[in-house]
């Protein structure tokens, strides 16, 4: 199999952490780049949306969307990062919350990098951060017990999302009003799988 990836993509990092935690090997890494306005041609051949990660399988169409790939690789590894129901619904919701934070954080980056300066709309940027802020509040108040439980993809996704906030939006100081989440992140970030997948730069 081949994984189309970028070393700075937090969605890819989720997959790399999963692979490290499960001991899954044998996947060829194919570096890709691009943006919504200039997608990577090689990625578009695999994913019509032009987005990474994309996992080219040996015996079927390419899989895309990090949540799809993570569930597939969890099954391939025979592990329980997606537990059985009813706990599964909590895991999926925490993962979706973390991925929603990433979606908003990435849109903020694109606004600064891609949109011409005279066309940028600050209230839209702040609207994206408001989504992140509400998600942080929910993780702090509603999901902290889950995060402190048995390792699952909700935890991995949350750690990768918080790492991306540090990587691209450190000036927002997300830890300031979220002491429980900050303490949890400090412990999770020390895991070898997280240390080995830190984005460059």
N, C-alpha and C positions, 0 to 999 in steps of 0.2 A: 504494500500500500504506500501511497505518497500523500504527505500532508503539505498543502500549500500554506505558507505561513510568512509572518513578519516577526522579527524578534521584539518589536515594540508593541505588538497587538495584545491587549489584555484578554481578548477572546481566545487567542492562540495559547496564551499563558495558562488558561484553565485546562486546556488539553495536555499541555506539557506537565503540569502539576499532577494531573490524573495519571499520566504515564509513569511519572516518577513514583507516585504513591502505590501504584499497582504492580510495578516492575514490568510493564508492557514495553516490548522492544520490537525491532524489525520494521519500523515505519520510516521510509525515506523522507527526509525533510527537503522541501523545494521552496527556496526563498522567493517571495513575490512582493510586489509593491503596487502603488497606484492610489487613486482617490476616486470619489464619486464622479468627478468630472473627467478623470483620465484613468480608467481602470486598467489593470494589468491584463494584457491580451491572453496570456497563459491561464490566468484565473478565470476569465470570461468563458474560455473553452470548457472549463470544468463546472463553473457556477454561473448561470445566466445573470445573476444579480451582481456579479463582479466583485464579490466580497470574500474575504478570508476570515476564518479558516475554511478550507475545502479538503475533504479526504477522498482521494481517488482509490477506490477499492479494486481488488483483483477480480472480483466476480459480481460486479453490479455497478449501477450508475454512481457517480460521485455524490457523496453526502456533504451537505453544508448546513450552516448554522451551528454554533458551538454547542448548543444544548443537544441537538441531534447527534453530533459526533461524540460528545461525551457519553451519552446513553449507549451508543453503539460500542464504544471502546470499553465501557464498563462491562457490557455483556461479553465482549471478546475476552476480557481478562477474567471473567467469572467472579467479579467482586461485587460488593454491596454498597457502592457509593450512592446508588439509588436504592434505598431500602424498600421493603414491602409496604403496601398500604396497611394501616392509615398513615404511618409516618411519612410515606412517600409524598403525600400532598403538602406537608410542611416543607420537605426538602425542595420540591419543585417551586414552591412559592418563594422561598428564600433565594433560590437560584434566579428566579425571574426578577426579584427585587434587585439583586446585584447586577444582573444584566441590564435592567432598566437604568440603573445608575450609570453603567458604562455607555449606554446609548446616548444619554444626555451629556455626559462628559465629553464624548467624542464629537458630538454636534457642536459643543462649545469650541473645541479645537478647530474644527473645520471652519467655523465662523471667522476665526482669526486668521487662518492660513489660506483659505480659498476665496472667501468673499472679498471683493474690493472694499477698501476702507470706507469709501463714501457710501457704501450700501449696507454697512453693518448696522444692526439694530440692537442696541444694548438691552432694551426690555425683553427681547427674545432670549438673549444670552442669560439674563437673570431668571427668566422663566425656566430654563433648563436647570439652572442651579437650584431653583426651588424644588424641582422634582428630586434632585439628589438630597437636598436637605431633609425633605419629608421621608425619604427612604432611610436616611441615617437615623432619624428619630424613631422610625418603626423598628429598625434593627436593634437600636439601643433599648427600647421599651418592650417590644412585643416578641422579638426573636432571639434575645440574648441567651436564654436557656437552651434553645436549639443549637445555637453556635457553640455553646459549651458542652454539647453532647458528643455522641459518637461521630467520627469523621464521615462526612458525606459531601456531595457536590454542592450543596448549599453553602457549606463552610468554605470550600475551595473557591467558589465563585465570588463570595463576599470578600475573601482575602485578596483576590486578584483585582476586584473593583476598588478596594481601599488603596491597594498599591498603585493603581492607575491614578487615583486622585492625588497621591503623593508625587507621582511622576509628572503629571501634566497640570495639576491645579493646587500645588502646595501652598500657594498664597491664600487659599480659601480656609486653611486651618480647620479641617473637618473635625479634628480631635477636641477642639475647644469645649464644645457642649456635649460631648459623647464619651465620658470617662470609662464606662463599662466596655463600650465597643473598642476604644483605644487600647485598653488593657488586653482585651481578647486578641486584637490584631497584633500587638507586640509579641505575644506568645506564639501565635500561628505563623507570623513572618519568620520566626527562627527555625521553622522546620526545614530540613535539608532540601525538600522539594521546592520550597519557596526561594531559598537562597540560590539554588541552581538555576532558577528561571527569572531572576531579576532582569528587567530590561536594561540594555546598555545605555550609558550616558548618565 
